C-alpha cells in the first residue's frame, strides 16, 4: 500500500465506496418517489430530503471512520497488502453489480 504514487490510499478507497453506495441508495429511493407519489412537488421535496439526508449521513459516517476505526482496521492489511486489495476489489465489484441493478442495466450477457 503506497502512500505516494498513483495507488489510492485506504481512506480514498473507502470514500469512493461510500459515495457509490450512497449514490445507489439515492437513485433507488428517487425511483420509488417518482413512481409512487402523486404530485411533482412532493416528489421534488422527497428527492431533496433524501439527497440531503443520505449525503449528510455519509459525511458523518466518513468522519467517524476517519476517527480511529480506520486505523484499527488497517493493522491487518499492513501485514498483508493482498488482503487490502482483494477486500476493496470485492467491495467495488459488489457496488458495480448494485449500480447495474439500480440502473436496470444487464451486465452479464443480457
Secondary structure, 3 states (H helix, E strand, C coil): CCCCCCCCCHHHHHHHHHHHHHHHHHHHHHHHHHHHCCCHHHHHHHHHHHHHHHHHHHHHHHHHHHHHHHHHHHHHHHHCHHHHHHHHHHHHHHHHHHHHHHCCCCCCCC
